[in-house]
Amino acid sequence: QVQLVESGGGLVQPGGSLRLSCAASGIIFSIHRMDWYRQAPGKQRELVAGITVGGVPNYADSVKGRFTISRDNAKNTVYLQMNSLKPEDTAVYYCRGRSTTGGDYWGQGTQVTVSS
């Protein structure tokens, strides 16, 4: 059974930081590209950051310089370090794992709220 379980969300003040984690089980984590998406109320889900099997990251323009994605294949976990958070970063954050063999998996999401 494949599971992606996100954690680390919560309420933070503007300018604060959070680190999200996504722990994977039931898959060969090292062959999966991992992505973080977010969905704010009334908006479409959008890609925030991704990291390739080889560890190459990419970011949406809106988070460049503030967010950092990383992966630990030994722990089957992908992280999203979020700094200088803004109210517009408020959303449910989801992780997604995709492999070249057709696997495509989503986590259940974790809420991030940036508010004073």
C-alpha positions in Angstrom: 0.0 0.0 0.0 1.4 3.3 -1.1 1.3 6.2 1.4 2.6 9.8 1.3 2.1 11.5 4.6 2.7 15.2 5.0 3.4 16.9 8.3 4.7 20.2 9.6 1.9 22.5 8.7 0.4 25.0 11.1 -0.2 28.7 11.9 2.7 31.1 11.5 3.0 34.8 11.5 4.1 36.7 8.4 7.9 36.5 8.0 8.0 33.2 9.9 9.2 29.8 8.8 7.9 26.3 8.6 9.4 23.0 7.4 7.0 20.5 5.8 7.9 16.8 5.5 6.4 14.1 3.3 7.2 10.6 4.3 6.7 7.9 1.6 6.1 4.2 2.1 5.2 1.4 -0.3 7.3 2.8 -3.2 10.9 2.8 -4.3 11.3 6.4 -3.2 14.7 6.9 -5.0 13.2 6.5 -8.4 10.4 9.0 -7.9 10.4 12.7 -8.7 8.9 14.5 -5.8 6.8 17.7 -5.9 5.1 20.0 -3.5 1.8 21.6 -4.7 -0.5 23.9 -2.9 -4.2 24.9 -3.2 -5.7 28.0 -1.7 -9.4 28.4 -1.2 -11.1 29.1 -4.5 -7.9 28.6 -6.5 -6.5 25.9 -8.6 -3.8 23.6 -7.3 -0.4 24.9 -8.3 3.1 23.5 -8.4 5.3 25.1 -5.7 8.6 23.1 -6.0 9.9 19.9 -7.4 13.0 17.8 -7.1 14.2 15.2 -9.6 15.5 11.7 -8.9 19.0 13.2 -9.2 18.3 15.9 -6.6 17.8 18.9 -9.0 15.3 21.3 -7.6 12.9 23.7 -9.4 10.6 26.4 -8.0 7.6 28.5 -8.9 8.6 32.1 -9.3 6.4 33.1 -6.4 8.6 31.1 -3.9 12.1 31.4 -5.4 14.6 32.6 -2.8 12.2 31.8 0.1 11.5 28.0 -0.2 13.9 25.2 -0.4 13.0 21.6 -1.4 15.3 18.7 -0.5 15.1 14.9 -0.3 16.6 12.2 1.9 16.4 8.9 0.1 17.6 7.0 3.1 14.5 8.3 5.0 12.1 8.1 2.1 11.3 11.7 2.8 11.0 15.0 1.0 11.1 18.4 2.7 10.0 21.9 2.0 11.7 24.6 4.0 9.6 27.7 3.9 11.0 31.0 5.0 9.8 34.6 4.9 6.2 33.4 4.7 3.5 35.7 3.4 -0.3 35.6 3.9 -0.6 34.6 0.2 1.3 31.4 1.0 -1.7 30.2 3.0 -3.0 27.0 1.4 -3.2 23.3 1.8 0.2 21.8 0.8 0.3 18.4 -0.9 3.2 16.2 -1.9 3.2 14.2 -5.1 5.5 11.3 -6.2 5.9 10.3 -9.8 8.0 7.6 -11.3 9.0 6.9 -14.9 7.2 3.6 -14.7 3.9 5.3 -14.4 3.4 5.6 -10.6 1.6 8.8 -9.5 0.8 9.3 -5.9 -0.5 12.1 -3.7 -0.6 12.8 0.0 -3.6 14.0 1.9 -2.3 17.5 2.5 -1.3 19.7 5.4 -2.7 23.1 6.1 -0.4 26.1 6.2 -1.9 29.4 7.5 0.1 32.6 7.5 -1.6 35.3 9.6 -0.9 37.7 12.3 
